[in-house]
């Protein structure tokens, strides 16, 4: 008669441990391709089954936490296994869901036919079903999603889960979708945030949370500045959208923004007259400690609604610029009609996404007229005011840029 025989689960764990020890020194590189493929699939399935067994135990292990004086089994396991507490807590939530609410899903996980990532998505979708939904429809939804897991990835299941009522009960799904969207919009509005953090290196980190609809609108606006550009080397999307965001800010019409101090929102830039004509010089933004280069001040004065304040040697105001330095709406229409697109050499950015540039800088007496104006995309407009580049007017009127040595 066996006395104190180990529990079958412990015997299973010991057998797995022994089996893993036997193959620990084996070099997988010498396996045949078909063997590697079979092993990857088999081990993935076993990994899910092993995780499912752990979750089944976890769902009934309140006594373990109680005996150890831990807050819950997730906290105990995180401490003993030196794992991430948040990950253990997420597993505990899933364990309880599979054990007490979604047993059909729990069985599928135990069989290895649904992996943990899929199970999390399905359980969340089922938990979000209306509390007053017919139990028969709830069971049908669970069955449908478990079957769908045989074909769909977690991200695809997430989409299906959100619309599961449209599949199993269309008459209920439409009304519930409207309620769910209302709840989501309310939560999204409450969660909106935007932070600007100075990094101390001339850049500011912008981070925020927006409602999906607003984020989609912003992405559409930004892509309008980025998508048509045809360059030999294409900037990564994140960088391109960052540059587009800057261009979007520069194109905002201050007259349509809330007033500041009784006047339309305006940025004033102060710069010494001598510095204005030099490449290596700086300008100050009024009301801040920020500095920009003289070349950037000249570029902004071409297109952005800023007021350049040119100072003399004793800081007296020599010239308080007005927005008349900018091309007006009729002039911009005429430039778009004439140029059709960016006049940077080999650039095809459409005219509606270009900026008006003074061929003769206003800082050197250039005039705001059609003869002295030309359309450049944001990329080439920056180049035109970048002292690292020289420009050459081509016979057809296009601008060729040369990197200075």
VOVEXKOL-20626 format. One record per residue: residue in three letters; y, x, z of N, C-alpha, C in turn. Coordinates in pm, whole numbers, padded with zeros to 5 digits, always signed. Example, Ala and Ser with C-alpha at 12.3 -4.5 7.8 and 13.67 -1.06 7.14 Angstrom:
2
ALA-00569+01319+00780-00450+01230+00780-00330+01320+00780/SER-00225+01285+00708-00106+01367+00714+00003+01290+00787/
***
This chain:
405
UNK-00120+00085+00000+00000+00000+00000+00125+00089+00000/UNK+00218+00056-00095+00340+00135-00106+00438+00094+00002/UNK+00495+00193+00068+00593+00169+00172+00727+00225+00125/UNK+00833+00143+00140+00968+00185+00099+00973+00232-00047/UNK+00903+00158-00133+00906+00191-00276+01049+00171-00328/UNK+01098+00261-00413+01236+00248-00463+01252+00121-00544/UNK+01368+00066-00540+01399-00055-00618+01385-00023-00767/UNK+01339-00119-00848+01322-00094-00992+01449-00040-01059/UNK+01566-00086-01014+01690-00035-01074+01707+00114-01043/UNK+01675+00154-00919+01684+00295-00884+01580+00377-00959/UNK+01461+00320-00977+01357+00388-01055+01402+00406-01199/UNK+01469+00304-01252+01523+00312-01389+01626+00424-01398/UNK+01717+00430-01300+01820+00533-01300+01758+00672-01292/UNK+01653+00686-01209+01586+00816-01196+01518+00854-01327/UNK+01459+00755-01396+01391+00783-01523+01492+00826-01629/UNK+01606+00759-01631+01710+00796-01728+01762+00936-01699/UNK+01780+00966-01571+01828+01098-01532+01729+01206-01575/UNK+01600+01178-01555+01497+01275-01594+01493+01292-01744/UNK+01504+01181-01816+01500+01187-01963+01619+01265-02017/UNK+01734+01246-01959+01853+01318-02004+01841+01467-01974/UNK+01780+01500-01861+01760+01642-01827+01671+01710-01928/UNK+01573+01636-01982+01480+01694-02079+01548+01731-02210/UNK+01653+01656-02247+01718+01682-02376+01851+01755-02360/UNK+01887+01792-02236+02017+01854-02212+02036+01982-02291/UNK+01927+02059-02310+01941+02187-02379+01914+02181-02527/UNK+01889+02064-02581+01858+02050-02724+01986+02055-02806/UNK+01980+02128-02917+02095+02143-03004+02090+02036-03114/UNK+02183+01936-03113+02179+01828-03212+02202+01874-03354/UNK+02262+01993-03372+02291+02039-03507+02165+02054-03592/UNK+02049+02072-03526+01925+02093-03601+01852+01962-03630/UNK+01909+01849-03590+01849+01719-03621+01874+01685-03768/UNK+01778+01611-03826+01799+01563-03962+01910+01459-03962/UNK+01974+01441-04076+02084+01345-04086+02041+01207-04043/UNK+01925+01163-04089+01877+01029-04053+01850+01019-03903/UNK+01805+01129-03842+01779+01128-03698+01910+01118-03620/UNK+02014+01188-03668+02144+01179-03602+02198+01036-03608/UNK+02184+00974-03725+02232+00837-03741+02157+00742-03648/UNK+02023+00756-03644+01943+00669-03556+01978+00693-03409/UNK+01998+00821-03374+02028+00854-03235+02164+00797-03192/UNK+02264+00808-03280+02397+00756-03247+02394+00606-03221/UNK+02323+00533-03307+02315+00388-03290+02234+00351-03166/UNK+02122+00421-03145+02037+00389-03030+02109+00420-02898/UNK+02176+00534-02893+02246+00572-02771+02366+00480-02744/UNK+02433+00436-02851+02544+00343-02834+02494+00212-02774/UNK+02379+00165-02824+02322+00040-02772+02278+00057-02627/UNK+02213+00171-02598+02169+00196-02461+02287+00212-02365/UNK+02394+00273-02415+02513+00291-02332+02570+00155-02291/UNK+02570+00060-02385+02618-00075-02354+02527-00141-02252/UNK+02394-00127-02272+02299-00189-02180+02311-00129-02040/UNK+02330+00001-02034+02345+00067-01905+02473+00020-01835/UNK+02581+00008-01914+02706-00042-01857+02691-00186-01810/UNK+02615-00265-01887+02593-00404-01849+02517-00412-01716/UNK+02421-00324-01696+02346-00322-01571+02438-00285-01455/UNK+02526-00187-01479+02621-00148-01375+02713-00265-01340/UNK+02757-00341-01440+02844-00454-01415+02773-00564-01338/UNK+02646-00586-01371+02569-00688-01298+02560-00654-01150/UNK+02539-00527-01120+02534-00484-00980+02672-00493-00916/UNK+02772-00453-00993+02909-00453-00941+02953-00594-00902/UNK+02909-00694-00980+02950-00833-00954+02897-00885-00821/UNK+02794-00821-00769+02733-00869-00643+02741-00765-00533/UNK+02833-00669-00547+02839-00555-00453+02954-00565-00354/UNK+02996-00685-00320+03100-00698-00218+03056-00637-00085/UNK+02925-00644-00059+02876-00590+00068+02893-00439+00076/UNK+02889-00373-00040+02909-00227-00042+03051-00195+00005/UNK+03149-00268-00049+03288-00246-00009+03309-00281+00138/UNK+03246-00389+00181+03262-00432+00320+03206-00328+00417/UNK+03090-00275+00384+03027-00176+00473+03109-00049+00482/UNK+03173-00013+00368+03253+00111+00366+03397+00087+00410/UNK+03434-00039+00432+03571-00068+00471+03670-00055+00358/UNK+03619-00062+00235+03706-00051+00118+03765-00188+00085/UNK+03875-00187+00011+03940-00313-00026+03848-00398-00112/UNK+03782-00336-00208+03685-00404-00293+03594-00299-00353/UNK+03495-00343-00431+03398-00249-00484+03462-00156-00588/UNK+03566-00205-00655+03634-00120-00753+03700-00001-00683/UNK+03766-00028-00570+03830+00081-00496+03726+00179-00442/UNK+03614+00126-00392+03508+00213-00341+03451+00301-00452/UNK+03423+00240-00570+03363+00316-00680+03460+00421-00734/UNK+03587+00385-00742+03686+00482-00792+03692+00603-00700/UNK+03684+00579-00567+03689+00690-00472+03564+00776-00480/UNK+03447+00711-00482+03322+00785-00479+03294+00858-00610/UNK+03334+00799-00723+03305+00860-00853+03422+00939-00908/UNK+03535+00939-00831+03658+01007-00873+03703+00959-01011/UNK+03688+00828-01033+03729+00766-01159+03870+00708-01144/UNK+03924+00659-01256+04057+00599-01256+04049+00462-01191/UNK+04125+00436-01084+04117+00308-01015+04139+00187-01106/UNK+04236+00198-01196+04265+00085-01286+04145+00053-01374/UNK+04075+00156-01420+03958+00134-01504+03847+00066-01425/UNK+03826+00109-01302+03723+00046-01218+03759-00099-01186/UNK+03887-00125-01166+03928-00263-01135+03908-00352-01258/UNK+03937-00300-01376+03915-00378-01499+03767-00408-01516/UNK+03681-00311-01482+03536-00335-01491+03492-00441-01391/UNK+03552-00439-01273+03516-00540-01173+03553-00680-01221/UNK+03671-00695-01280+03712-00825-01332+03614-00872-01440/UNK+03577-00780-01530+03483-00817-01636+03347-00851-01577/UNK+03304-00774-01475+03174-00800-01412+03168-00940-01353/UNK+03274-00980-01284+03278-01114-01224+03278-01221-01333/UNK+03353-01196-01441+03358-01294-01549+03221-01313-01614/UNK+03151-01204-01639+03019-01213-01704+02915-01274-01610/UNK+02934-01253-01481+02835-01300-01384+02853-01448-01350/UNK+02980-01490-01338+03003-01625-01286+03055-01726-01387/UNK+03122-01679-01494+03183-01775-01587+03121-01773-01725/UNK+03097-01655-01778+03053-01645-01917+02916-01578-01923/UNK+02816-01652-01878+02681-01596-01865+02616-01570-02001/UNK+02649-01653-02101+02594-01627-02235+02646-01495-02288/UNK+02772-01469-02267+02831-01341-02305+02768-01228-02225/UNK+02746-01250-02095+02683-01148-02012+02545-01113-02061/UNK+02469-01212-02104+02334-01187-02158+02341-01103-02284/UNK+02439-01134-02371+02454-01059-02496+02490-00913-02469/UNK+02573-00890-02368+02607-00752-02331+02484-00681-02277/UNK+02407-00750-02192+02287-00689-02135+02185-00653-02243/UNK+02182-00732-02349+02090-00705-02460+02141-00596-02552/UNK+02268-00560-02538+02326-00456-02623+02380-00507-02754/UNK+02385-00639-02774+02434-00694-02901+02586-00711-02901/UNK+02649-00706-02784+02794-00711-02772+02838-00593-02688/UNK+02929-00510-02740+02973-00394-02662+03083-00434-02564/UNK+03119-00342-02476+03214-00375-02370+03353-00408-02424/UNK+03395-00337-02528+03527-00365-02585+03530-00507-02641/UNK+03423-00546-02708+03415-00683-02759+03410-00783-02644/UNK+03333-00750-02542+03318-00842-02428+03452-00867-02359/UNK+03533-00763-02344+03663-00780-02279+03751-00877-02358/UNK+03750-00859-02491+03831-00946-02576+03783-01090-02569/UNK+03651-01108-02577+03595-01243-02575+03621-01310-02441/UNK+03598-01238-02332+03619-01295-02199+03764-01336-02181/UNK+03856-01255-02229+03998-01290-02214+04031-01414-02296/UNK+03978-01422-02418+04003-01540-02502+03949-01666-02437/UNK+03830-01655-02377+03770-01772-02311+03848-01809-02185/UNK+03895-01710-02112+03973-01738-01992+04106-01807-02025/UNK+04156-01784-02146+04284-01843-02184+04271-01983-02243/UNK+04148-02033-02253+04130-02171-02300+04191-02267-02199/UNK+04235-02385-02243+04295-02482-02151+04201-02515-02036/UNK+04255-02526-01917+04172-02553-01799+04107-02690-01805/UNK+04168-02783-01879+04112-02918-01887+04028-02940-02013/UNK+03988-02830-02079+03908-02843-02201+03769-02895-02168/UNK+03715-02978-02255+03580-03031-02240+03481-02916-02222/UNK+03398-02918-02116+03301-02811-02093+03211-02784-02214/UNK+03180-02887-02290+03096-02868-02408+03168-02782-02512/UNK+03299-02805-02529+03377-02724-02623+03392-02581-02571/UNK+03404-02566-02441+03413-02433-02382+03285-02353-02411/UNK+03170-02417-02393+03042-02351-02420+03028-02320-02568/UNK+03077-02412-02653+03071-02389-02797+03158-02271-02838/UNK+03274-02259-02775+03362-02146-02805+03297-02014-02767/UNK+03233-02010-02650+03165-01889-02607+03054-01852-02704/UNK+02974-01950-02744+02864-01925-02836+02915-01872-02971/UNK+03022-01933-03018+03077-01892-03149+03128-01748-03145/UNK+03198-01712-03040+03254-01577-03031+03145-01473-03011/UNK+03041-01507-02936+02929-01414-02917+02860-01389-03051/UNK+02841-01492-03130+02780-01475-03262+02872-01395-03354/UNK+03002-01419-03344+03098-01347-03429+03100-01199-03398/UNK+03064-01162-03275+03064-01021-03236+02963-00939-03316/UNK+02869-01005-03380+02772-00933-03463+02837-00879-03590/UNK+02954-00933-03625+03019-00894-03751+03158-00835-03734/UNK+03226-00871-03623+03367-00837-03613+03395-00735-03502/UNK+03497-00651-03529+03546-00554-03432+03627-00624-03324/UNK+03657-00553-03213+03738-00614-03107+03872-00668-03154/UNK+03943-00593-03240+04074-00640-03286+04061-00767-03370/UNK+03953-00777-03448+03931-00897-03527+03890-01013-03437/UNK+03810-00984-03336+03771-01088-03241+03892-01141-03164/UNK+03989-01053-03139+04109-01096-03066+04183-01203-03147/UNK+04192-01181-03277+04258-01280-03364+04178-01409-03367/UNK+04046-01397-03382+03961-01516-03385+03967-01590-03252/UNK+03968-01514-03142+03971-01576-03011+04096-01659-02989/UNK+04209-01611-03043+04334-01685-03027+04331-01818-03102/UNK+04247-01825-03204+04241-01947-03287+04105-02015-03280/UNK+04031-01988-03175+03895-02041-03166+03894-02193-03165/UNK+03993-02255-03104+03997-02401-03102+04020-02459-03241/UNK+04091-02386-03327+04108-02432-03465+03975-02436-03538/UNK+03882-02350-03493+03750-02342-03559+03657-02450-03507/UNK+03651-02466-03375+03552-02558-03318+03608-02698-03293/UNK+03741-02710-03280+03800-02841-03254+03944-02842-03306/UNK+03962-02853-03438+04097-02845-03498+04196-02944-03438/UNK+04148-03063-03402+04240-03163-03348+04298-03122-03214/UNK+04223-03042-03138+04271-02992-03010+04350-02863-03029/UNK+04306-02783-03127+04364-02650-03146+04511-02650-03178/UNK+04556-02743-03262+04697-02742-03304+04790-02766-03187/UNK+04758-02866-03106+04843-02896-02991+04840-02783-02889/UNK+04723-02726-02868+04711-02618-02771+04781-02493-02819/UNK+04776-02468-02951+04845-02351-03005+04995-02362-02980/UNK+05050-02482-02996+05193-02501-02971+05226-02473-02825/UNK+05141-02518-02734+05164-02492-02592+05155-02342-02563/UNK+05053-02277-02624+05033-02136-02598+05150-02053-02652/UNK+05200-02090-02771+05313-02018-02828+05437-02035-02741/UNK+05455-02154-02686+05569-02177-02598+05560-02088-02475/UNK+05441-02081-02417+05422-01996-02299+05446-01849-02334/UNK+05393-01806-02449+05409-01667-02489+05556-01633-02513/UNK+05628-01724-02578+05769-01699-02605+05849-01690-02476/UNK+05816-01775-02380+05885-01770-02252+05857-01639-02180/UNK+05729-01597-02181+05694-01469-02116+05760-01352-02187/UNK+05761-01360-02322+05819-01251-02400+05967-01236-02371/UNK+06038-01349-02360+06181-01344-02333+06208-01283-02197/UNK+06125-01318-02099+06142-01264-01965+06109-01116-01959/UNK+06021-01071-02050+05975-00932-02048+06063-00839-02130/UNK+06161-00893-02201+06246-00811-02287+06316-00702-02206/UNK+06314-00582-02259+06384-00471-02193+06421-00366-02295/UNK+06522-00288-02264+06564-00177-02349+06623-00070-02259/UNK+06569+00049-02266+06618+00160-02184+06661+00276-02273/UNK+06771+00338-02235+06822+00457-02303+06826+00570-02202/UNK+06747+00674-02226+06736+00785-02131+06782+00915-02196/UNK+06890+00972-02144+06939+01100-02197+06837+01209-02166/UNK+06799+01287-02268+06700+01393-02251+06764+01529-02225/UNK+06895+01537-02241+06965+01662-02213+06957+01764-02324/UNK+06906+01725-02441+06897+01819-02552+06966+01764-02677/UNK+07060+01672-02657+07129+01612-02770+07064+01485-02821/UNK+06953+01445-02761+06886+01323-02803+06869+01229-02685/UNK+06854+01103-02715+06832+00999-02614+06703+00925-02648/UNK+06616+00911-02550+06492+00837-02573+06519+00688-02557/UNK+06485+00611-02661+06500+00467-02659+06362+00404-02646/UNK+06344+00320-02544+06217+00251-02525+06245+00107-02489/UNK+06165+00018-02541+06191-00122-02513+06073-00211-02541/UNK+06086-00335-02499+05987-00439-02525+06061-00558-02586/UNK+06014-00603-02703+06077-00714-02773+05974-00822-02801/UNK+06018-00947-02815+05927-01051-02863+05878-01013-03003/UNK+05757-01053-03036+05699-01016-03165+05788-01056-03282/UNK+05846-01177-03277+05929-01223-03388+06051-01134-03407/UNK+06114-01096-03296+06231-01009-03304+06192-00870-03354/UNK+06076-00821-03307+06029-00689-03351+05998-00690-03500/UNK+05940-00799-03549+05910-00810-03692+06039-00811-03773/UNK+06141-00880-03721+06269-00884-03791+06332-00745-03795/UNK+06326-00674-03682+06380-00539-03678+06306-00448-03776/UNK+06172-00458-03777+06093-00376-03869+06130-00405-04014/UNK+06155-00533-04046+06195-00570-04182+06328-00507-04217/UNK+06424-00514-04124+06554-00453-04149+06542-00302-04171/UNK+06463-00238-04084+06450-00092-04094+06377-00053-04221/UNK+06274-00127-04257+06199-00094-04378+06283-00112-04504/UNK+06386-00197-04494+06476-00212-04608+06547-00080-04639/UNK+06566+00001-04535+06630+00131-04555+06530+00239-04595/UNK+06403+00219-04564+06306+00326-04582+06211+00305-04699/UNK+06169+00183-04725+06060+00160-04820+06089+00204-04963/UNK+06214+00191-05013+06232+00226-05154+06250+00374-05181/UNK+06256+00455-05078+06285+00596-05102+06168+00666-05168/UNK+06198+00736-05273+06095+00809-05347+06128+00957-05344/UNK+06081+01025-05239+06106+01168-05226+05976+01243-05246/UNK+05988+01369-05279+05868+01450-05296+05790+01459-05166/UNK+05862+01469-05056+05797+01470-04925+05846+01350-04848/UNK+05755+01267-04804+05790+01145-04734+05784+01169-04583/UNK+05889+01131-04512+05893+01150-04368+05791+01058-04302/UNK+05732+01099-04189+05644+01009-04115+05717+00879-04084/UNK+05640+00770-04076+05703+00638-04059+05791+00631-03936/UNK+05747+00688-03824+05827+00682-03702+05962+00749-03722/UNK+05962+00865-03789+06088+00935-03812+06175+00857-03911/UNK+06111+00805-04016+06186+00729-04116+06250+00605-04054/UNK+06176+00537-03967+06232+00418-03904+06342+00456-03804/UNK+06326+00570-03738+06432+00615-03649+06560+00643-03724/UNK+06548+00708-03840+06666+00734-03922+06725+00604-03976/UNK+06637+00510-04009+06684+00380-04058+06758+00304-03949/UNK+06713+00318-03823+06780+00250-03713+06923+00302-03698/UNK+06940+00433-03715+07074+00491-03710+07160+00433-03821/UNK+07102+00425-03942+07177+00370-04055+07213+00224-04031/UNK+07122+00149-03969+07148+00008-03939+07267-00005-03844/UNK+07272+00079-03740+07383+00076-03646+07515+00108-03716/UNK+07509+00202-03809+07631+00243-03878+07681+00135-03975/UNK+07591+00044-04015+07630-00059-04109+07671-00189-04041/UNK+07661-00197-03909+07704-00317-03838+07854-00338-03857/UNK+07894-00461-03878+08035-00493-03896+08098-00520-03759/UNK+08185-00432-03710+08244-00452-03577+08318-00584-03565/UNK+08370-00636-03676+08445-00761-03671+08356-00877-03627/UNK+08224-00860-03643+08131-00967-03607+08065-00944-03472/UNK+08107-00839-03401+08054-00810-03268+08152-00862-03162/UNK+08105-00880-03038+08195-00924-02931+08310-00826-02913/UNK+08426-00881-02875+08544-00796-02856+08529-00707-02734/UNK+08589-00589-02742+08600-00498-02629+08747-00479-02602/UNK+08792-00525-02488+08933-00508-02455+09026-00578-02550/UNK+08984-00694-02604+09069-00772-02692+09068-00725-02836/UNK+08986-00626-02870+08980-00575-03006+08836-00574-03051/UNK+08815-00577-03182+08679-00569-03233+08617-00438-03188/UNK+08487-00442-03162+08416-00323-03116+08441-00206-03211/UNK+08494-00098-03160+08534+00015-03242+08497+00145-03174/UNK+08454+00241-03252+08428+00376-03202+08543+00465-03248/UNK+08606+00534-03154+08715+00624-03187+08668+00768-03171/UNK+08697+00849-03270+08659+00989-03270+08784+01074-03273/UNK+08797+01165-03177+08913+01253-03174+08873+01391-03223/UNK+08958+01450-03304+08929+01583-03357+09060+01655-03389/UNK+09065+01783-03363+09180+01865-03395+09194+01876-03546/UNK+09315+01875-03596+09338+01877-03739+09276+01999-03805/UNK+09291+02116-03742+09233+02237-03800+09080+02228-03801/UNK+09024+02173-03692+08878+02163-03684+08824+02066-03787/UNK+08903+01966-03822+08857+01866-03917+08822+01927-04051/UNK+08891+02032-04089+08870+02093-04220+08768+02206-04216/UNK+08717+02239-04097+08619+02346-04085+08479+02290-04076/UNK+08379+02369-04113+08240+02326-04105+08189+02335-03962/UNK+08217+02447-03895+08166+02468-03760+08271+02427-03659/UNK+08275+02300-03627+08370+02247-03530+08310+02121-03472/UNK+08374+02073-03364+08320+01954-03298+08429+01850-03280/UNK+08385+01725-03262+08476+01613-03237+08425+01538-03116/UNK+08514+01468-03047+08474+01393-02928+08476+01244-02952/UNK+08381+01173-02887+08379+01027-02892+08457+00975-02773/UNK+08561+00897-02801+08650+00849-02695+08572+00764-02595/UNK+08597+00793-02465+08533+00716-02359+08400+00772-02314/UNK+08355+00881-02377+08229+00943-02338+08247+01093-02332/UNK+08143+01162-02286+08142+01308-02286+08071+01362-02409/UNK+08036+01274-02502+07956+01315-02616+08040+01389-02719/UNK+07974+01478-02790+08037+01552-02898+07955+01534-03026/UNK+08024+01537-03139+07956+01540-03268+08021+01649-03351/UNK+07955+01691-03458+08011+01794-03543+08122+01737-03630/UNK+08205+01826-03679+08312+01783-03769+08254+01721-03895/UNK+08143+01779-03944+08082+01724-04066+08031+01583-04043/UNK+07976+01556-03923+07929+01421-03891+08048+01326-03880/UNK+08159+01372-03823+08279+01288-03814+08329+01252-03954/UNK+08326+01350-04044+08370+01322-04181+08277+01222-04250/UNK+08145+01236-04224+08051+01142-04287+08069+01001-04232/UNK+08083+00989-04100+08101+00857-04039+08229+00791-04089/UNK+08331+00869-04110+08457+00813-04157+08445+00757-04298/UNK+08344+00800-04372+08322+00747-04507+08271+00604-04502/UNK+08180+00576-04408+08107+00451-04416+08109+00368-04290/UNK+08112+00432-04170+08103+00356-04047+08240+00307-04004/UNK+08241+00198-03926+08367+00143-03879+08416+00222-03759/UNK+08465+00343-03783+08522+00424-03675+08669+00449-03705/UNK+08739+00484-03602+08880+00518-03618+08895+00668-03590/UNK+08921+00750-03692+08940+00892-03668+09081+00918-03614/UNK+09089+00984-03499+09217+01017-03439+09238+01167-03455/UNK+09328+01206-03544+09351+01347-03574+09464+01398-03484/UNK+09434+01505-03410+09528+01559-03311+09591+01689-03359/UNK+09716+01712-03316+09784+01838-03345+09756+01940-03236/UNK+09831+02049-03240+09806+02159-03147+09828+02121-03003/UNK+09917+02027-02971+09944+01985-02835+09880+01850-02804/UNK+09774+01819-02877+09700+01694-02860+09781+01571-02896/UNK+09898+01591-02968+09971+01474-03012+09897+01414-03132/UNK+09905+01282-03144+09835+01212-03252+09910+01231-03383/UNK+09845+01301-03477+09905+01322-03608+09872+01207-03703/UNK+09752+01151-03686+09710+01043-03776+09611+00955-03703/UNK+09645+00827-03685+09552+00731-03627+09492+00652-03742/UNK+09375+00694-03786+09313+00634-03904+09284+00486-03886/UNK+09278+00416-03994+09243+00273-03994+09119+00253-04079/UNK+09064+00133-04071+08946+00106-04153+08981+00099-04300/UNK+09112+00111-04333+09146+00117-04475+09093+00244-04538/UNK+09052+00340-04453+08988+00459-04507+08852+00423-04567/UNK+08801+00308-04531+08671+00266-04581+08687+00188-04711/UNK+08587+00194-04795+08587+00114-04917+08573-00033-04877/UNK+08657-00119-04933+08650-00260-04898+08539-00330-04977/UNK+08519-00457-04947+08407-00531-05007+08415-00535-05160/UNK+08530-00567-05222+08536-00566-05369+08505-00428-05427/UNK+08555-00322-05361+08527-00187-05412+08378-00156-05404/UNK+08314-00196-05294+08171-00172-05280+08092-00246-05388/UNK+08133-00368-05418+08066-00443-05525+08082-00372-05658/UNK+08201-00321-05682+08225-00249-05807+08141-00122-05813/UNK+08131-00051-05700+08049+00071-05697+07902+00038-05723/UNK+07854-00073-05663+07714-00111-05686+07691-00147-05831/UNK+07786-00217-05891+07772-00255-06031+07773-00133-06121/UNK+07857-00034-06087+07869+00086-06170+07751+00182-06151/UNK+07718+00211-06026+07619+00316-05999+07475+00264-05999/UNK+07453+00140-05961+07321+00077-05963+07225+00128-05855/UNK+07236+00259-05824+07146+00320-05726+07211+00446-05671/UNK+07141+00512-05577+07192+00637-05522+07213+00738-05634/UNK+07328+00808-05628+07359+00907-05732+07314+01047-05694/UNK+07234+01059-05587+07168+01186-05561+07067+01212-05671/UNK+07058+01334-05716+06970+01365-05829+06826+01320-05802/UNK+06769+01247-05897+06629+01201-05892+06601+01103-05779/UNK+06704+01036-05729+06685+00938-05622+06696+00797-05681/UNK+06609+00708-05635+06605+00573-05691+06632+00465-05588/UNK+06694+00500-05475+06725+00399-05375+06825+00300-05434/UNK+06794+00169-05428+06884+00069-05487+07023+00071-05425/UNK+07121+00024-05502+07260+00030-05459+07285-00047-05330/UNK+07213-00158-05309+07239-00239-05190+07202-00168-05062/UNK+07127-00058-05071+07089+00017-04952+07161+00153-04947/UNK+07269+00164-05023+07342+00291-05029+07475+00279-04954/UNK+07538+00395-04934+07666+00405-04864+07769+00464-04959/UNK+07894+00419-04943+08001+00470-05028+08051+00604-04974/UNK+08059+00703-05061+08098+00839-05021+08221+00882-05099/UNK+08313+00950-05028+08433+01006-05093+08396+01140-05156/UNK+08414+01151-05287+08390+01280-05352+08490+01384-05303/UNK+08613+01343-05288+08714+01429-05226+08732+01379-05083/UNK+08691+01458-04981+08692+01410-04843+08829+01359-04802/UNK+08831+01249-04724+08959+01196-04677+09031+01297-04590/UNK+08952+01387-04526+09014+01490-04442+09095+01589-04523/UNK+09070+01591-04655+09144+01681-04744+09230+01601-04842/UNK+09264+01481-04803+09355+01402-04885+09286+01312-04986/UNK+09153+01299-04978+09081+01214-05071+09125+01069-05058/UNK+09119+00996-05169+09163+00858-05172+09044+00762-05177/UNK+09067+00645-05120+08961+00544-05120+08977+00458-05244/UNK+08925+00508-05356+08930+00432-05481+08801+00453-05557/UNK+08785+00380-05666+08658+00385-05740+08637+00521-05805/UNK+08745+00584-05850+08732+00715-05914+08679+00819-05817/UNK+08721+00808-05692+08683+00906-05591+08561+00862-05511/UNK+08502+00748-05546+08388+00696-05472+08258+00709-05548/UNK+08150+00722-05474+08017+00731-05534+07916+00680-05431/UNK+07807+00623-05478+07706+00569-05388+07600+00675-05358/UNK+07568+00690-05231+07461+00779-05187+07376+00706-05083/UNK+07246+00727-05086+07160+00672-04982+07188+00747-04852/UNK+07137+00696-04740+07164+00759-04611+07118+00905-04611/UNK+07001+00932-04671+06948+01068-04675+07045+01162-04746/UNK+07090+01123-04865+07176+01212-04943+07319+01213-04889/UNK+07360+01104-04821+07493+01106-04761+07499+01208-04648/UNK+07390+01216-04571+07385+01321-04468+07389+01459-04533/UNK+07319+01475-04643+07319+01604-04711+07460+01640-04759/UNK+07533+01539-04808+07666+01565-04863+07760+01618-04755/UNK+07735+01583-04630+07821+01629-04520+07754+01737-04436/UNK+07646+01791-04485+07574+01896-04413+07617+02031-04470/UNK+07679+02113-04385+07732+02240-04435+07624+02339-04476/UNK+07497+02304-04453+07388+02390-04501+07359+02368-04649/UNK+07426+02267-04708+07403+02236-04848+07532+02239-04926/UNK+07524+02286-05049+07636+02277-05143+07601+02170-05246/UNK+07702+02116-05311+07678+02009-05408+07731+02049-05545/UNK+07669+01992-05647+07709+02018-05785+07710+01885-05859/UNK+07818+01853-05925+07828+01729-06003+07764+01750-06139/UNK+07665+01672-06170+07592+01684-06296+07670+01615-06408/UNK+07640+01648-06535+07710+01584-06647+07702+01432-06646/UNK+07590+01378-06596+07576+01233-06593+07639+01169-06469/UNK+07704+01250-06385+07770+01198-06266+07688+01207-06140/UNK+07559+01241-06150+07475+01253-06031+07513+01378-05952/UNK+07471+01380-05825+07499+01492-05736+07371+01572-05715/UNK+07378+01702-05742+07265+01792-05716+07296+01871-05590/UNK+07196+01881-05501+07214+01951-05374+07140+02085-05376/UNK+07206+02188-05323+07148+02321-05315+07150+02368-05168/UNK+07039+02418-05121+07036+02474-04986+07104+02610-04990/UNK+07201+02629-04902+07272+02757-04899+07181+02866-04842/UNK+07196+02986-04888+07118+03099-04835+07184+03147-04706/
***
